[in-house]
Structures are given as C-alpha cells and as structure tokens.
C-alpha cells in the first residue's frame, strides 16, 4: 500500500505533467489561430510530403496514439485549413492531407 508521501509525490508529478500539456496545447491553439487568420501564401513541398507519407505509416503517426478525439479533430481541421489556403491542384492537396 502506498504511503501518503508517495501519493503526494505522484500528485505533484501529475500536476507538472498537466501544466506542461496545458502550455503545449495553448501554444498549439495560438498557432492554429495564427494560421486561420493569416493571409500569407504558403508553398507546399509535395515531394517531401510524399516521401514522408511513404516512410511514416499512420500506425506510427503521433495521431494514432491520441485517445482524445478533440485533439485529432483540431489537427485535421488544421490540415484542412492549410489545404484550403493552398492554390495547387486537388491531387496535391489530397497528398498533403494523407
């Protein structure tokens, strides 16, 4: 059985982890908002995207590890926002989303 001191240590470790995650999510949210409101033209490197897609199957993608549907939704929304800004052909956009 754990002592009260052990439980308090675990709680402090969890608090640090939660604070780190919260600050990371805030940073990601700010970046998403910047992309949503940005008028900058973006150039996509589709050759690099194709190469990465071949070498990094979805099972190894960090999204595959997420259990939070909301985080996945935000990531997909971010990709779709970038795709909407891009002026290349639909095929290139689909490659980017993959």
N, CA, C and O atoms as a GROMACS GRO file, in nm:
protein
  392
    1UNK      N    1   0.084  -0.117   0.000
    1UNK     CA    2   0.000   0.000   0.000
    1UNK      C    3   0.089   0.125   0.000
    1UNK      O    4   0.192   0.129   0.068
    2UNK      N    5   0.049   0.224  -0.077
    2UNK     CA    6   0.127   0.347  -0.088
    2UNK      C    7   0.107   0.435   0.035
    2UNK      O    8  -0.001   0.441   0.095
    3UNK      N    9   0.214   0.500   0.069
    3UNK     CA   10   0.204   0.594   0.182
    3UNK      C   11   0.150   0.726   0.131
    3UNK      O   12   0.145   0.750   0.010
    4UNK      N   13   0.110   0.811   0.221
    4UNK     CA   14   0.058   0.942   0.186
    4UNK      C   15   0.165   1.023   0.113
    4UNK      O   16   0.134   1.096   0.019
    5UNK      N   17   0.290   1.011   0.155
    5UNK     CA   18   0.400   1.082   0.091
    5UNK      C   19   0.417   1.038  -0.055
    5UNK      O   20   0.439   1.122  -0.142
    6UNK      N   21   0.406   0.909  -0.082
    6UNK     CA   22   0.416   0.858  -0.219
    6UNK      C   23   0.304   0.913  -0.306
    6UNK      O   24   0.325   0.952  -0.421
    7UNK      N   25   0.185   0.916  -0.250
    7UNK     CA   26   0.069   0.968  -0.325
    7UNK      C   27   0.087   1.116  -0.353
    7UNK      O   28   0.056   1.163  -0.462
    8UNK      N   29   0.138   1.192  -0.255
    8UNK     CA   30   0.161   1.335  -0.275
    8UNK      C   31   0.266   1.359  -0.383
    8UNK      O   32   0.253   1.451  -0.463
    9UNK      N   33   0.370   1.277  -0.386
    9UNK     CA   34   0.473   1.289  -0.490
    9UNK      C   35   0.413   1.264  -0.628
    9UNK      O   36   0.440   1.337  -0.723
   10UNK      N   37   0.331   1.160  -0.638
   10UNK     CA   38   0.267   1.128  -0.765
   10UNK      C   39   0.175   1.240  -0.810
   10UNK      O   40   0.169   1.273  -0.928
   11UNK      N   41   0.102   1.299  -0.716
   11UNK     CA   42   0.012   1.410  -0.749
   11UNK      C   43   0.092   1.529  -0.801
   11UNK      O   44   0.052   1.594  -0.897
   12UNK      N   45   0.205   1.559  -0.737
   12UNK     CA   46   0.290   1.670  -0.782
   12UNK      C   47   0.344   1.643  -0.922
   12UNK      O   48   0.349   1.733  -1.006
   13UNK      N   49   0.386   1.519  -0.948
   13UNK     CA   50   0.435   1.484  -1.081
   13UNK      C   51   0.325   1.499  -1.185
   13UNK      O   52   0.348   1.548  -1.295
   14UNK      N   53   0.205   1.456  -1.150
   14UNK     CA   54   0.091   1.470  -1.241
   14UNK      C   55   0.057   1.617  -1.265
   14UNK      O   56   0.023   1.655  -1.377
   15UNK      N   57   0.066   1.699  -1.162
   15UNK     CA   58   0.040   1.842  -1.178
   15UNK      C   59   0.137   1.904  -1.276
   15UNK      O   60   0.097   1.984  -1.362
   16UNK      N   61   0.265   1.868  -1.265
   16UNK     CA   62   0.366   1.920  -1.358
   16UNK      C   63   0.335   1.875  -1.500
   16UNK      O   64   0.345   1.954  -1.594
   17UNK      N   65   0.298   1.749  -1.515
   17UNK     CA   66   0.265   1.697  -1.648
   17UNK      C   67   0.145   1.770  -1.707
   17UNK      O   68   0.145   1.806  -1.824
   18UNK      N   69   0.044   1.792  -1.626
   18UNK     CA   70  -0.077   1.861  -1.674
   18UNK      C   71  -0.045   2.005  -1.712
   18UNK      O   72  -0.095   2.055  -1.813
   19UNK      N   73   0.037   2.072  -1.634
   19UNK     CA   74   0.076   2.209  -1.667
   19UNK      C   75   0.154   2.214  -1.797
   19UNK      O   76   0.133   2.303  -1.880
   20UNK      N   77   0.245   2.118  -1.816
   20UNK     CA   78   0.321   2.112  -1.941
   20UNK      C   79   0.229   2.089  -2.060
   20UNK      O   80   0.244   2.153  -2.164
   21UNK      N   81   0.134   1.997  -2.044
   21UNK     CA   82   0.040   1.970  -2.153
   21UNK      C   83  -0.047   2.092  -2.181
   21UNK      O   84  -0.074   2.124  -2.297
   22UNK      N   85  -0.091   2.159  -2.075
   22UNK     CA   86  -0.176   2.277  -2.093
   22UNK      C   87  -0.101   2.387  -2.168
   22UNK      O   88  -0.158   2.452  -2.256
   23UNK      N   89   0.025   2.409  -2.133
   23UNK     CA   90   0.102   2.512  -2.203
   23UNK      C   91   0.129   2.471  -2.348
   23UNK      O   92   0.128   2.556  -2.438
   24UNK      N   93   0.152   2.342  -2.372
   24UNK     CA   94   0.171   2.295  -2.510
   24UNK      C   95   0.043   2.314  -2.592
   24UNK      O   96   0.048   2.359  -2.706
   25UNK      N   97  -0.071   2.280  -2.532
   25UNK     CA   98  -0.198   2.298  -2.602
   25UNK      C   99  -0.227   2.445  -2.629
   25UNK      O  100  -0.280   2.480  -2.734
   26UNK      N  101  -0.193   2.532  -2.534
   26UNK     CA  102  -0.211   2.676  -2.556
   26UNK      C  103  -0.127   2.724  -2.673
   26UNK      O  104  -0.173   2.802  -2.757
   27UNK      N  105  -0.003   2.676  -2.679
   27UNK     CA  106   0.086   2.714  -2.789
   27UNK      C  107   0.031   2.665  -2.923
   27UNK      O  108   0.031   2.739  -3.021
   28UNK      N  109  -0.015   2.542  -2.926
   28UNK     CA  110  -0.073   2.485  -3.048
   28UNK      C  111  -0.197   2.564  -3.089
   28UNK      O  112  -0.216   2.595  -3.206
   29UNK      N  113  -0.281   2.596  -2.991
   29UNK     CA  114  -0.403   2.672  -3.020
   29UNK      C  115  -0.370   2.809  -3.078
   29UNK      O  116  -0.436   2.854  -3.171
   30UNK      N  117  -0.268   2.876  -3.022
   30UNK     CA  118  -0.227   3.006  -3.076
   30UNK      C  119  -0.179   2.992  -3.220
   30UNK      O  120  -0.212   3.075  -3.305
   31UNK      N  121  -0.101   2.888  -3.247
   31UNK     CA  122  -0.051   2.867  -3.383
   31UNK      C  123  -0.165   2.838  -3.480
   31UNK      O  124  -0.164   2.886  -3.593
   32UNK      N  125  -0.264   2.761  -3.436
   32UNK     CA  126  -0.380   2.734  -3.521
   32UNK      C  127  -0.455   2.863  -3.551
   32UNK      O  128  -0.496   2.887  -3.664
   33UNK      N  129  -0.472   2.947  -3.449
   33UNK     CA  130  -0.540   3.074  -3.470
   33UNK      C  131  -0.462   3.163  -3.566
   33UNK      O  132  -0.522   3.232  -3.649
   34UNK      N  133  -0.330   3.162  -3.556
   34UNK     CA  134  -0.247   3.241  -3.648
   34UNK      C  135  -0.265   3.191  -3.791
   34UNK      O  136  -0.276   3.272  -3.884
   35UNK      N  137  -0.268   3.060  -3.809
   35UNK     CA  138  -0.287   3.005  -3.943
   35UNK      C  139  -0.425   3.040  -3.996
   35UNK      O  140  -0.440   3.074  -4.113
   36UNK      N  141  -0.526   3.031  -3.910
   36UNK     CA  142  -0.662   3.063  -3.953
   36UNK      C  143  -0.675   3.208  -3.997
   36UNK      O  144  -0.747   3.238  -4.093
   37UNK      N  145  -0.607   3.298  -3.929
   37UNK     CA  146  -0.622   3.440  -3.959
   37UNK      C  147  -0.515   3.494  -4.053
   37UNK      O  148  -0.523   3.609  -4.095
   38UNK      N  149  -0.416   3.413  -4.085
   38UNK     CA  150  -0.306   3.458  -4.170
   38UNK      C  151  -0.350   3.468  -4.316
   38UNK      O  152  -0.428   3.387  -4.365
   39UNK      N  153  -0.297   3.570  -4.383
   39UNK     CA  154  -0.323   3.586  -4.526
   39UNK      C  155  -0.199   3.552  -4.609
   39UNK      O  156  -0.197   3.573  -4.730
   40UNK      N  157  -0.097   3.499  -4.543
   40UNK     CA  158   0.027   3.466  -4.613
   40UNK      C  159   0.004   3.350  -4.709
   40UNK      O  160  -0.069   3.256  -4.680
   41UNK      N  161   0.068   3.360  -4.824
   41UNK     CA  162   0.065   3.248  -4.918
   41UNK      C  163   0.165   3.144  -4.873
   41UNK      O  164   0.276   3.176  -4.831
   42UNK      N  165   0.124   3.019  -4.882
   42UNK     CA  166   0.211   2.911  -4.837
   42UNK      C  167   0.250   2.828  -4.958
   42UNK      O  168   0.169   2.802  -5.047
   43UNK      N  169   0.374   2.786  -4.960
   43UNK     CA  170   0.422   2.697  -5.064
   43UNK      C  171   0.441   2.559  -5.003
   43UNK      O  172   0.505   2.544  -4.899
   44UNK      N  173   0.386   2.459  -5.067
   44UNK     CA  174   0.395   2.324  -5.016
   44UNK      C  175   0.505   2.248  -5.091
   44UNK      O  176   0.522   2.264  -5.212
   45UNK      N  177   0.577   2.166  -5.018
   45UNK     CA  178   0.677   2.078  -5.076
   45UNK      C  179   0.613   1.939  -5.086
   45UNK      O  180   0.630   1.856  -4.997
   46UNK      N  181   0.540   1.916  -5.195
   46UNK     CA  182   0.465   1.791  -5.209
   46UNK      C  183   0.556   1.670  -5.226
   46UNK      O  184   0.519   1.559  -5.187
   47UNK      N  185   0.673   1.690  -5.283
   47UNK     CA  186   0.766   1.577  -5.294
   47UNK      C  187   0.809   1.529  -5.155
   47UNK      O  188   0.817   1.409  -5.130
   48UNK      N  189   0.836   1.623  -5.067
   48UNK     CA  190   0.873   1.587  -4.931
   48UNK      C  191   0.755   1.521  -4.859
   48UNK      O  192   0.773   1.424  -4.786
   49UNK      N  193   0.637   1.572  -4.880
   49UNK     CA  194   0.518   1.514  -4.818
   49UNK      C  195   0.498   1.370  -4.866
   49UNK      O  196   0.469   1.282  -4.786
   50UNK      N  197   0.514   1.346  -4.995
   50UNK     CA  198   0.501   1.211  -5.049
   50UNK      C  199   0.604   1.117  -4.985
   50UNK      O  200   0.572   1.004  -4.946
   51UNK      N  201   0.728   1.165  -4.976
   51UNK     CA  202   0.834   1.083  -4.918
   51UNK      C  203   0.801   1.050  -4.772
   51UNK      O  204   0.817   0.935  -4.730
   52UNK      N  205   0.757   1.148  -4.697
   52UNK     CA  206   0.722   1.125  -4.557
   52UNK      C  207   0.604   1.030  -4.544
   52UNK      O  208   0.601   0.944  -4.456
   53UNK      N  209   0.506   1.045  -4.633
   53UNK     CA  210   0.388   0.959  -4.627
   53UNK      C  211   0.426   0.812  -4.652
   53UNK      O  212   0.368   0.722  -4.592
   54UNK      N  213   0.522   0.789  -4.740
   54UNK     CA  214   0.565   0.652  -4.766
   54UNK      C  215   0.644   0.593  -4.651
   54UNK      O  216   0.636   0.473  -4.624
   55UNK      N  217   0.720   0.678  -4.582
   55UNK     CA  218   0.808   0.630  -4.478
   55UNK      C  219   0.748   0.632  -4.337
   55UNK      O  220   0.804   0.573  -4.245
   56UNK      N  221   0.636   0.700  -4.321
   56UNK     CA  222   0.573   0.708  -4.190
   56UNK      C  223   0.428   0.662  -4.202
   56UNK      O  224   0.339   0.744  -4.225
   57UNK      N  225   0.403   0.532  -4.185
   57UNK     CA  226   0.265   0.485  -4.192
   57UNK      C  227   0.182   0.541  -4.077
   57UNK      O  228   0.237   0.580  -3.973
   58UNK      N  229   0.051   0.545  -4.095
   58UNK     CA  230  -0.035   0.607  -3.994
   58UNK      C  231  -0.020   0.541  -3.858
   58UNK      O  232  -0.032   0.608  -3.755
   59UNK      N  233   0.005   0.412  -3.854
   59UNK     CA  234   0.020   0.344  -3.725
   59UNK      C  235   0.134   0.403  -3.644
   59UNK      O  236   0.134   0.396  -3.521
   60UNK      N  237   0.233   0.462  -3.712
   60UNK     CA  238   0.346   0.524  -3.643
   60UNK      C  239   0.327   0.674  -3.623
   60UNK      O  240   0.410   0.738  -3.560
   61UNK      N  241   0.220   0.729  -3.677
   61UNK     CA  242   0.194   0.873  -3.666
   61UNK      C  243   0.150   0.903  -3.523
   61UNK      O  244   0.075   0.825  -3.463
   62UNK      N  245   0.194   1.016  -3.469
   62UNK     CA  246   0.153   1.051  -3.332
   62UNK      C  247   0.001   1.057  -3.313
   62UNK      O  248  -0.048   1.032  -3.202
   63UNK      N  249  -0.072   1.089  -3.417
   63UNK     CA  250  -0.220   1.091  -3.405
   63UNK      C  251  -0.277   0.954  -3.371
   63UNK      O  252  -0.381   0.944  -3.306
   64UNK      N  253  -0.210   0.850  -3.415
   64UNK     CA  254  -0.259   0.715  -3.387
   64UNK      C  255  -0.257   0.685  -3.237
   64UNK      O  256  -0.332   0.599  -3.190
   65UNK      N  257  -0.173   0.755  -3.163
   65UNK     CA  258  -0.162   0.733  -3.020
   65UNK      C  259  -0.262   0.815  -2.939
   65UNK      O  260  -0.284   0.787  -2.821
   66UNK      N  261  -0.321   0.916  -3.003
   66UNK     CA  262  -0.414   1.002  -2.930
   66UNK      C  263  -0.545   0.931  -2.902
   66UNK      O  264  -0.602   0.864  -2.988
   67UNK      N  265  -0.592   0.947  -2.781
   67UNK     CA  266  -0.722   0.893  -2.745
   67UNK      C  267  -0.825   1.005  -2.738
   67UNK      O  268  -0.945   0.980  -2.726
   68UNK      N  269  -0.777   1.129  -2.746
   68UNK     CA  270  -0.864   1.245  -2.737
   68UNK      C  271  -0.913   1.282  -2.876
   68UNK      O  272  -0.837   1.332  -2.959
   69UNK      N  273  -1.040   1.259  -2.900
   69UNK     CA  274  -1.097   1.289  -3.031
   69UNK      C  275  -1.091   1.437  -3.064
   69UNK      O  276  -1.079   1.473  -3.181
   70UNK      N  277  -1.099   1.523  -2.963
   70UNK     CA  278  -1.096   1.667  -2.986
   70UNK      C  279  -0.960   1.710  -3.043
   70UNK      O  280  -0.955   1.791  -3.135
   71UNK      N  281  -0.851   1.656  -2.988
   71UNK     CA  282  -0.717   1.690  -3.038
   71UNK      C  283  -0.701   1.644  -3.183
   71UNK      O  284  -0.644   1.715  -3.265
   72UNK      N  285  -0.751   1.525  -3.213
   72UNK     CA  286  -0.746   1.475  -3.352
   72UNK      C  287  -0.825   1.567  -3.444
   72UNK      O  288  -0.780   1.600  -3.553
   73UNK      N  289  -0.942   1.608  -3.399
   73UNK     CA  290  -1.028   1.696  -3.479
   73UNK      C  291  -0.956   1.827  -3.507
   73UNK      O  292  -0.961   1.876  -3.620
   74UNK      N  293  -0.890   1.885  -3.407
   74UNK     CA  294  -0.817   2.010  -3.427
   74UNK      C  295  -0.704   1.992  -3.528
   74UNK      O  296  -0.680   2.080  -3.612
   75UNK      N  297  -0.634   1.881  -3.519
   75UNK     CA  298  -0.523   1.856  -3.611
   75UNK      C  299  -0.574   1.842  -3.754
   75UNK      O  300  -0.518   1.901  -3.847
   76UNK      N  301  -0.680   1.766  -3.771
   76UNK     CA  302  -0.738   1.750  -3.905
   76UNK      C  303  -0.790   1.884  -3.956
   76UNK      O  304  -0.774   1.915  -4.074
   77UNK      N  305  -0.852   1.962  -3.869
   77UNK     CA  306  -0.901   2.093  -3.908
   77UNK      C  307  -0.786   2.183  -3.952
   77UNK      O  308  -0.798   2.259  -4.048
   78UNK      N  309  -0.675   2.173  -3.882
   78UNK     CA  310  -0.556   2.250  -3.919
   78UNK      C  311  -0.508   2.210  -4.058
   78UNK      O  312  -0.479   2.296  -4.141
   79UNK      N  313  -0.501   2.080  -4.084
   79UNK     CA  314  -0.459   2.033  -4.217
   79UNK      C  315  -0.554   2.082  -4.326
   79UNK      O  316  -0.511   2.125  -4.432
   80UNK      N  317  -0.684   2.074  -4.298
   80UNK     CA  318  -0.782   2.118  -4.397
   80UNK      C  319  -0.774   2.269  -4.420
   80UNK      O  320  -0.794   2.316  -4.532
   81UNK      N  321  -0.744   2.345  -4.316
   81UNK     CA  322  -0.728   2.490  -4.331
   81UNK      C  323  -0.609   2.523  -4.418
   81UNK      O  324  -0.616   2.610  -4.505
   82UNK      N  325  -0.499   2.452  -4.396
   82UNK     CA  326  -0.380   2.473  -4.479
   82UNK      C  327  -0.411   2.434  -4.622
   82UNK      O  328  -0.370   2.503  -4.716
   83UNK      N  329  -0.483   2.324  -4.640
   83UNK     CA  330  -0.520   2.279  -4.774
   83UNK      C  331  -0.605   2.383  -4.845
   83UNK      O  332  -0.588   2.407  -4.965
   84UNK      N  333  -0.696   2.444  -4.773
   84UNK     CA  334  -0.785   2.544  -4.832
   84UNK      C  335  -0.707   2.667  -4.878
   84UNK      O  336  -0.742   2.728  -4.979
   85UNK      N  337  -0.602   2.704  -4.806
   85UNK     CA  338  -0.520   2.819  -4.841
   85UNK      C  339  -0.437   2.791  -4.966
   85UNK      O  340  -0.412   2.881  -5.046
   86UNK      N  341  -0.395   2.666  -4.982
   86UNK     CA  342  -0.306   2.628  -5.091
   86UNK      C  343  -0.375   2.645  -5.225
   86UNK      O  344  -0.496   2.622  -5.238
   87UNK      N  345  -0.298   2.684  -5.326
   87UNK     CA  346  -0.354   2.708  -5.459
   87UNK      C  347  -0.323   2.598  -5.559
   87UNK      O  348  -0.356   2.611  -5.677
   88UNK      N  349  -0.260   2.489  -5.516
   88UNK     CA  350  -0.226   2.380  -5.606
   88UNK      C  351  -0.348   2.296  -5.640
   88UNK      O  352  -0.458   2.322  -5.591
   89UNK      N  353  -0.327   2.195  -5.724
   89UNK     CA  354  -0.436   2.109  -5.769
   89UNK      C  355  -0.493   2.025  -5.654
   89UNK      O  356  -0.429   2.009  -5.550
   90UNK      N  357  -0.611   1.973  -5.676
   90UNK     CA  358  -0.678   1.892  -5.574
   90UNK      C  359  -0.597   1.767  -5.542
   90UNK      O  360  -0.596   1.721  -5.427
   91UNK      N  361  -0.528   1.710  -5.641
   91UNK     CA  362  -0.446   1.591  -5.617
   91UNK      C  363  -0.336   1.622  -5.518
   91UNK      O  364  -0.310   1.544  -5.426
   92UNK      N  365  -0.270   1.735  -5.537
   92UNK     CA  366  -0.163   1.774  -5.446
   92UNK      C  367  -0.219   1.798  -5.306
   92UNK      O  368  -0.154   1.766  -5.206
   93UNK      N  369  -0.337   1.855  -5.298
   93UNK     CA  370  -0.399   1.880  -5.167
   93UNK      C  371  -0.431   1.750  -5.096
   93UNK      O  372  -0.413   1.739  -4.974
   94UNK      N  373  -0.478   1.652  -5.170
   94UNK     CA  374  -0.511   1.522  -5.110
   94UNK      C  375  -0.383   1.454  -5.060
   94UNK      O  376  -0.382   1.389  -4.956
   95UNK      N  377  -0.274   1.469  -5.137
   95UNK     CA  378  -0.146   1.413  -5.093
   95UNK      C  379  -0.106   1.477  -4.962
   95UNK      O  380  -0.057   1.408  -4.872
   96UNK      N  381  -0.124   1.606  -4.949
   96UNK     CA  382  -0.090   1.676  -4.826
   96UNK      C  383  -0.170   1.622  -4.708
   96UNK      O  384  -0.115   1.597  -4.601
   97UNK      N  385  -0.300   1.603  -4.726
   97UNK     CA  386  -0.384   1.554  -4.618
   97UNK      C  387  -0.344   1.412  -4.579
   97UNK      O  388  -0.346   1.379  -4.460
   98UNK      N  389  -0.307   1.329  -4.675
   98UNK     CA  390  -0.262   1.195  -4.643
   98UNK      C  391  -0.141   1.201  -4.554
   98UNK      O  392  -0.087   1.097  -4.516
   0.00000   0.00000   0.00000
